[in-house]
Amino acid sequence: MFKRKIKIISLVLAAPILLIGGLISFVVYWAFFDMNRLPTGNFLTEESSPDGKYTLKAYISDGGATTSYAIRGELVFNDGNKKKKNIYWNYPEETTDVSWIDNGTVVINGHELDVSKDKYDFRRE
């Protein structure tokens, strides 16, 4: 009987701790690592895929006096109503070289990305 009460008390105490830990983890990810929260930046260039289905727009972002510039690559879907998405974020960089290998593969500053599934984020290297 005593062991059963200890198990119940342990479960009652563990559940809020796990919930709070999960919530803190989500907030940290959302605030610091979510690619949808990147700064907009200033437009640099754009390149369309050979079939015209996608356009990759590159922006330069100034982090302020104490940091260098970063490059953000935004994928735009030219047909349909799909929402644009960030697929490239690299720091420190000031220039961009964008070229399409084929209809679904783009190379941005030497990083080859399959636009249907890949993303490059320097914070995850």
N, C-alpha and C positions, 0 to 999 in steps of 0.2 A: 504494500500500500504506500509506504514511504517513497519507494523508488518511482512509483507512478506519479506521485505529486511532484517529485523533482523533475521528471521528464516534461510534465505539463508546464511547470514554471519555466524551464529552459526554453521550451517552444514559445511561450508567451513573451519572454525577453528577447529571443533571437529574431523573431519576426520584425519588430520595429527597427532593430539594428540593421538587418538586411535591407529593409525598405529604405531607410535613411541613407545607407551606403550606396544603394542603387540610384537614388535620386541625386546624390552628390556627384556620382560618376556621370550621369546624364548631363547635369548642368555644366560640368567641366568640359565634356566633349562638345556640347552645344556652343559654349562661350569661346572655346579656344581652337577647336579642330574641325568644325563644320564648314565645308567649302561653300555653302550657301551664304555664309556671313562674311565673306571676304570684302575688303574695301573695293569700291567701284574703280577708281583710278582714271587715268586719262588715256583716251584712245590712241593706239599706235598704228595698227595695221589690221587688215582682214584678208583672208584667202578662202575662196570657195572650193569645195571638193570638185573633182573632175565631172561628176554627174550633176552638180548643182544642188544636191540634196542637203548639204551642210555648209555652213560658213563658220570659220574659226576667227573670232575677233580677239585681238591681243590688246591688253591695257597695261600701262605702267602705273604702279602705285608707290607713292612717296610716304614712307613711314614716319617722317618728321626729321628733326635735327640730329637725333642720335642713331638713326638706322639708315640703311641703304635702300635702294629701290628694289621692288619686286615686280615680277611679271605675272599677270593673270590671263589665262586663256579661257574664253567663253565660247561654247559650242551653240550655234543657232541652227534650229531646224527650219529649213526654207519651205518645206511643204507640210501642211497640216497645222494643228494648233498646239504642238508640243512646246512645253516651257523650255527656254534656254537653260543651259547648265554649265557650271564651271568644271573644266576638266584638267586645268593646268595651273599650278601655283608654285613659283620658284623664287628663291631669295638667296643670295643677292644677285640680281640681274638688272641690266639697264636696256638691253636691246633684245630683239626677238627675230628669229629666223623660222618661218613657217613654210612647210612644203607638204603636199599630199602625195603619198606613195600610191594609193589607189582610192576608190570611192569611200572606203571606211577607215583608212589608216592615215594619220597625220603625224608629222615629225615636227616637234616644237623644240628649238634649241637642243637638238640631239636626242630628245626623249620621244621614242616611238609609241604612239597610243592608238589602240583600236577604239574608235569613238563610241561604239556600242556598249563597251564595258570598262574601259580603262580610265584612270585618273592619275595625274602625277601631283603630289603634294610634298614639298621638301620636308615638311614637319614629320612625315612618316617614313623617312629614309633611315 
